[in-house]
Structures are given as C-alpha cells and as structure tokens.
Amino acid sequence: MNTNVSLSAKIPQELHESLQTYLAENPNWDQDRLLAAALSLFLLQNSQNKVKQSSQTYRSCAQVYLETLFG
C-alpha cells in the first residue's frame, strides 16, 4: 500500500537554491523524490541506536529510501 502525504515546510533560502540547482542538473529527479530520499535516509541513520526500534519501521524506511534512490 502506497500512501502519499503532502508536507509544507519552511527552509532556508540557501537550501532552496541548492535544491533547485541540484534538480536543474539532475532532470531524472524531482523535488518529491529528493525529499523522500533525504527524509528516509535521515530516519535510517538516526534510528539505528534507538532502544526497541520497530524492525518493521526500519524496513519500511529502508524500502522507501531504496525505491526512491533507484526508482
């Protein structure tokens, strides 16, 4: 089951400019794909040392990350 959720976030202007530059140089990526990859990687990296971390949650984040990266 794939469910999409819309997010709205304020980011620094410099980050937005970097994002736009990256997307202009990599036409096979879009903003949604990039943010999904970044968010899932962040969650993977920051959940490895948590006590009683749900293995299903970790697997779900890993799946989103890999599908986004190679999709």
Buried (B, 14 or more C-beta within 10 A) or exposed (E): EEEEEEEEEEEEEEEEEEBEEEBEEEEEBEEEBBBBBEBBBEBBEEEEEEEEEEEEEBEEBBEBBEBBEEE
